[in-house]
């Protein structure tokens, strides 16, 4: 347990350092731009394009908001855990999770979406707004805000899962901060807040009195995501993403997520294939209930922790139409 806490703290410090470096890098670049003549500034002051090619970077949103009147369709798929190996062909033949989504950009900088996820039949409605776009001599980074509301529609006739109807709702808010450092490298830092109306918990006995105490998760959960994309060619990129939980709960603490993969793009398509620890496809579900650990997993036969992590293979497909 102590070892896990050390890893978590180390990664948290790394997250803060990377965020600070990103901001410092942007401020230095901004200060250098201020020294250039006014005529040169006018010629160069155009927003940076294609910080990311897709609205998704594996399980997280990116700062990208497509142009006005863009219709987008998303197909997101996660296979089962790879731990059984050949028995279920490294999870490819195991139970899978799927999300179908569609979104539209009615006005500049605003994207609205809706989707449904197979697991627990969760419907989600979302909105993303581009606050600023990285611009030489003006803005060192791009900033967008993403939010969604999800509703769990699985059957619960006897009320064992949800005591109240309001407990079916959960919410997610994320600030996306990105910088295109070079023509090939883009990075993003994204702090988030997840809120659940109904929490999970368990009963435990007090060591001193022997009485039962109910311990439960907190309603609010903070996390931070670090993402990067590096272009190998004009159409192929490598991606890496790390999600670190920040909130400590009395029970059911989620694991961090480490994911990596390839992205292939055309003018209207994006295809991403990757391995990671997130199995759910709604961001607050991933951040609150991630059972898979990227560093170790529990062997069910011996009930011991084994190094190597528990990953799932997944892919995202997006298709764009502009009207």
C-alpha positions as CSV (number, residue, x, y, z in Angstrom):
1,X,0.0,0.0,0.0
2,X,2.9,2.4,0.9
3,X,4.4,1.7,-2.5
4,X,1.2,2.7,-4.3
5,X,1.0,5.9,-2.4
6,X,4.6,6.8,-3.3
7,X,3.9,6.1,-7.0
8,X,0.8,8.3,-6.9
9,X,2.6,11.2,-5.2
10,X,5.5,10.9,-7.7
11,X,3.1,11.1,-10.6
12,X,1.2,14.0,-9.1
13,X,4.5,15.9,-8.7
14,X,5.3,15.0,-12.3
15,X,1.9,16.3,-13.4
16,X,2.4,19.6,-11.7
17,X,5.9,20.0,-13.0
18,X,4.8,19.3,-16.6
19,X,1.9,21.8,-16.3
20,X,4.3,24.4,-14.9
21,X,6.8,23.8,-17.7
22,X,4.1,24.1,-20.3
23,X,2.9,27.4,-18.9
24,X,6.5,28.7,-18.5
25,X,7.3,27.7,-22.1
26,X,4.3,29.5,-23.3
27,X,5.0,32.7,-21.4
28,X,8.6,32.7,-22.6
29,X,7.4,32.4,-26.2
30,X,4.9,35.1,-25.6
31,X,7.5,37.4,-24.1
32,X,9.8,36.8,-27.1
33,X,7.0,37.6,-29.5
34,X,6.4,40.9,-27.7
35,X,9.9,42.1,-28.8
36,X,9.1,41.8,-32.6
37,X,8.1,44.8,-34.6
38,X,4.4,45.7,-34.9
39,X,4.4,45.2,-38.7
40,X,5.9,41.7,-38.3
41,X,3.3,40.9,-35.6
42,X,0.4,41.8,-37.9
43,X,1.7,39.5,-40.6
44,X,2.2,36.5,-38.2
45,X,-0.8,36.9,-35.8
46,X,-2.8,33.9,-37.1
47,X,-4.3,31.2,-34.9
48,X,-2.3,28.0,-34.8
49,X,-4.0,25.2,-36.8
50,X,-4.3,21.4,-36.1
51,X,-3.0,21.3,-32.6
52,X,-4.9,18.0,-32.6
53,X,-6.6,16.3,-35.6
54,X,-9.5,14.8,-33.6
55,X,-11.8,15.9,-30.8
56,X,-10.5,12.7,-29.0
57,X,-7.1,11.7,-27.8
58,X,-7.8,8.1,-26.7
59,X,-10.3,8.5,-23.7
60,X,-10.0,12.3,-23.3
61,X,-11.4,15.3,-25.3
62,X,-8.9,17.6,-26.9
63,X,-9.1,21.4,-27.3
64,X,-10.3,21.0,-30.9
65,X,-13.7,22.3,-31.8
66,X,-14.5,21.7,-35.5
67,X,-15.5,24.5,-37.8
68,X,-19.1,25.8,-37.8
69,X,-21.8,23.5,-39.3
70,X,-19.7,20.3,-38.8
71,X,-21.6,17.1,-38.1
72,X,-19.5,14.4,-36.4
73,X,-20.2,10.7,-35.7
74,X,-18.2,8.8,-33.1
75,X,-17.8,5.0,-32.7
76,X,-15.8,4.1,-29.6
77,X,-15.0,0.5,-28.8
78,X,-13.2,-1.2,-25.8
79,X,-12.5,-4.9,-25.8
80,X,-12.0,-7.0,-22.6
81,X,-8.9,-7.3,-20.4
82,X,-5.8,-8.9,-22.0
83,X,-5.0,-10.9,-18.8
84,X,-6.5,-14.2,-20.0
85,X,-4.2,-14.2,-23.0
86,X,-4.9,-16.6,-25.7
87,X,-8.0,-18.0,-23.9
88,X,-10.1,-15.1,-25.2
89,X,-7.4,-13.9,-27.7
90,X,-6.1,-11.1,-25.4
91,X,-9.6,-9.7,-24.7
92,X,-10.7,-9.4,-28.4
93,X,-13.2,-12.2,-27.9
94,X,-14.3,-11.0,-24.4
95,X,-17.2,-8.9,-23.5
96,X,-16.8,-5.4,-25.0
97,X,-18.1,-1.9,-24.4
98,X,-19.3,0.4,-27.2
99,X,-20.4,4.1,-27.4
100,X,-22.2,5.6,-30.3
101,X,-22.2,9.4,-30.5
102,X,-23.1,12.3,-32.7
103,X,-22.3,16.0,-32.3
104,X,-22.8,19.3,-34.2
105,X,-21.2,22.7,-34.3
106,X,-24.1,25.2,-34.6
107,X,-22.0,28.3,-34.1
108,X,-18.3,29.1,-34.1
109,X,-16.4,27.6,-31.2
110,X,-19.3,25.6,-29.7
111,X,-19.8,21.8,-30.2
112,X,-22.9,20.0,-28.8
113,X,-23.2,16.2,-28.6
114,X,-25.2,13.2,-27.5
115,X,-24.3,9.6,-27.1
116,X,-25.2,6.2,-25.6
117,X,-22.9,3.6,-24.0
118,X,-23.6,-0.1,-23.9
119,X,-22.5,-0.6,-20.3
120,X,-25.4,0.3,-18.0
121,X,-27.1,1.9,-21.1
122,X,-25.8,5.4,-20.2
123,X,-27.0,8.4,-22.2
124,X,-24.8,11.5,-22.2
125,X,-25.2,15.0,-23.4
126,X,-22.2,17.2,-23.8
127,X,-21.0,20.7,-24.8
128,X,-17.5,22.0,-25.6
129,X,-16.5,25.6,-26.1
130,X,-13.2,27.0,-27.4
131,X,-12.3,29.9,-25.2
132,X,-9.0,30.9,-26.8
133,X,-6.8,29.5,-29.6
134,X,-3.0,29.6,-29.5
135,X,-1.9,32.6,-31.5
136,X,1.7,34.0,-31.9
137,X,2.2,37.3,-30.0
138,X,-1.2,36.9,-28.4
139,X,-2.1,33.5,-26.8
140,X,0.6,31.0,-25.8
141,X,-1.9,28.1,-25.4
142,X,-5.3,27.0,-26.6
143,X,-8.0,26.6,-23.9
144,X,-11.4,24.9,-24.2
145,X,-14.0,23.9,-21.6
146,X,-15.8,20.6,-21.8
147,X,-18.8,19.5,-19.8
148,X,-21.4,16.7,-19.9
149,X,-24.3,15.2,-18.1
150,X,-24.9,11.4,-18.0
151,X,-28.0,9.4,-17.2
152,X,-27.9,5.7,-16.2
153,X,-31.0,4.0,-17.8
154,X,-30.5,0.4,-16.7
155,X,-33.4,-1.4,-15.1
156,X,-33.7,-1.2,-11.3
157,X,-37.2,-2.4,-10.5
158,X,-36.6,-3.2,-6.8
159,X,-34.5,-0.1,-6.1
160,X,-31.4,-1.9,-5.1
161,X,-29.1,0.2,-7.3
162,X,-30.8,3.6,-7.1
163,X,-32.9,4.7,-4.1
164,X,-33.9,7.9,-5.8
165,X,-34.2,8.7,-9.5
166,X,-31.8,11.6,-9.2
167,X,-29.0,9.1,-8.3
168,X,-28.9,8.1,-12.0
169,X,-27.3,11.4,-12.9
170,X,-23.6,12.2,-13.0
171,X,-21.7,15.2,-14.3
172,X,-18.3,16.0,-15.7
173,X,-16.4,19.3,-16.1
174,X,-12.9,19.6,-17.7
175,X,-10.6,22.5,-18.6
176,X,-8.5,21.7,-21.6
177,X,-5.1,23.5,-21.9
178,X,-2.9,22.7,-24.9
179,X,0.1,23.9,-26.8
180,X,1.4,23.0,-30.2
181,X,5.1,23.1,-29.4
182,X,6.4,22.2,-32.9
183,X,4.7,21.2,-36.2
184,X,5.0,17.6,-34.9
185,X,4.5,17.7,-31.1
186,X,1.4,18.8,-29.3
187,X,0.8,18.5,-25.5
188,X,-2.3,19.0,-23.3
189,X,-3.0,19.3,-19.6
190,X,-6.6,18.8,-18.5
191,X,-7.8,19.1,-14.8
192,X,-11.3,17.7,-14.3
193,X,-14.1,17.4,-11.8
194,X,-16.5,14.5,-11.7
195,X,-19.7,14.5,-9.7
196,X,-22.0,11.6,-8.9
197,X,-25.5,12.0,-7.3
198,X,-25.3,8.5,-5.9
199,X,-22.2,7.1,-4.3
200,X,-20.9,3.6,-3.6
201,X,-19.8,2.4,-0.2
202,X,-19.5,-0.5,2.3
203,X,-20.0,-1.4,6.0
204,X,-16.9,-2.0,8.1
205,X,-16.4,-2.6,11.8
206,X,-14.7,0.0,14.1
207,X,-11.6,-1.7,15.6
208,X,-12.1,-0.2,19.1
209,X,-15.9,-0.5,19.6
210,X,-16.8,-3.3,17.1
211,X,-19.7,-1.2,15.8
212,X,-20.4,-1.1,12.1
213,X,-19.5,2.1,10.2
214,X,-20.6,2.9,6.7
215,X,-17.8,4.3,4.5
216,X,-18.6,5.7,1.1
217,X,-17.1,7.5,-1.8
218,X,-17.2,11.3,-2.0
219,X,-19.7,12.9,-4.4
220,X,-17.0,15.0,-6.1
221,X,-13.8,13.6,-7.6
222,X,-10.8,15.7,-9.0
223,X,-8.4,14.3,-11.5
224,X,-5.8,15.5,-14.0
225,X,-5.0,14.2,-17.5
226,X,-1.7,14.6,-19.4
227,X,-1.8,14.0,-23.1
228,X,0.7,14.2,-26.0
229,X,0.6,13.6,-29.8
230,X,3.7,13.3,-32.0
231,X,3.3,13.2,-35.8
232,X,5.4,10.5,-37.5
233,X,4.1,11.4,-41.0
234,X,1.4,13.8,-42.3
235,X,-1.3,11.1,-41.6
236,X,0.1,8.9,-38.8
237,X,0.8,10.0,-35.2
238,X,1.7,8.4,-31.9
239,X,-0.4,9.2,-28.8
240,X,0.2,8.9,-25.1
241,X,-2.2,9.7,-22.2
242,X,-2.0,9.5,-18.4
243,X,-4.9,10.1,-16.0
244,X,-4.2,10.6,-12.3
245,X,-6.9,10.6,-9.6
246,X,-6.4,13.3,-7.1
247,X,-9.3,12.8,-4.6
248,X,-8.9,10.2,-1.9
249,X,-12.1,8.3,-1.0
250,X,-13.0,6.3,2.1
251,X,-13.7,3.3,-0.2
252,X,-13.5,2.3,-3.9
253,X,-10.5,4.5,-4.8
254,X,-10.1,4.4,-8.6
255,X,-6.8,3.5,-10.3
256,X,-4.8,5.8,-12.6
257,X,-4.9,5.2,-16.4
258,X,-2.0,4.9,-18.8
259,X,-2.8,4.6,-22.5
260,X,-0.8,4.8,-25.7
261,X,-1.4,4.1,-29.4
262,X,-1.5,5.2,-33.0
263,X,-3.7,7.7,-34.8
264,X,-4.4,7.8,-38.6
265,X,-6.1,10.7,-40.2
266,X,-7.7,11.9,-43.5
267,X,-9.5,15.1,-44.1
268,X,-12.8,13.7,-42.8
269,X,-11.8,10.6,-40.8
270,X,-9.8,9.8,-37.7
271,X,-8.9,6.3,-36.6
272,X,-7.2,5.6,-33.3
273,X,-6.1,2.2,-32.0
274,X,-4.5,1.9,-28.6
275,X,-4.1,0.0,-25.3
276,X,-5.1,1.5,-21.9
277,X,-6.8,0.9,-18.6
278,X,-10.1,2.7,-19.0
279,X,-13.0,0.4,-20.0
280,X,-15.9,2.8,-19.5
281,X,-16.7,5.3,-22.2
282,X,-18.2,8.1,-20.2
283,X,-15.4,10.3,-18.7
284,X,-16.9,10.5,-15.1
285,X,-17.4,6.7,-15.1
286,X,-13.8,6.2,-16.1
287,X,-12.4,8.6,-13.5
288,X,-14.6,7.4,-10.7
289,X,-14.7,3.6,-11.2
290,X,-11.5,2.5,-13.0
291,X,-10.7,-0.9,-11.6
292,X,-7.8,-1.7,-13.9
293,X,-4.3,-0.7,-12.8
294,X,-1.5,0.1,-15.3
295,X,1.2,-1.1,-13.0
296,X,-0.1,-4.3,-11.3
297,X,-3.1,-6.6,-11.4
298,X,-4.6,-9.1,-9.0
299,X,-4.2,-12.8,-9.9
300,X,-7.6,-14.3,-9.0
301,X,-6.1,-17.8,-8.6
302,X,-3.4,-16.9,-6.1
303,X,-5.1,-13.6,-4.9
304,X,-1.7,-11.8,-5.2
305,X,-0.6,-8.7,-7.0
306,X,1.3,-9.2,-10.2
307,X,3.4,-6.7,-12.0
308,X,2.4,-5.8,-15.6
309,X,-0.9,-4.0,-15.3
310,X,-4.3,-4.8,-16.6
311,X,-5.0,-3.3,-20.1
312,X,-7.7,-3.3,-22.7
313,X,-7.3,-2.8,-26.4
314,X,-9.6,-0.2,-27.9
315,X,-10.3,2.0,-30.9
316,X,-12.0,5.3,-31.8
317,X,-13.5,6.2,-35.2
318,X,-14.8,9.7,-36.0
319,X,-16.4,10.8,-39.3
320,X,-16.9,14.5,-40.2
321,X,-19.4,16.1,-42.6
322,X,-19.5,19.9,-43.2
323,X,-22.7,21.5,-44.4
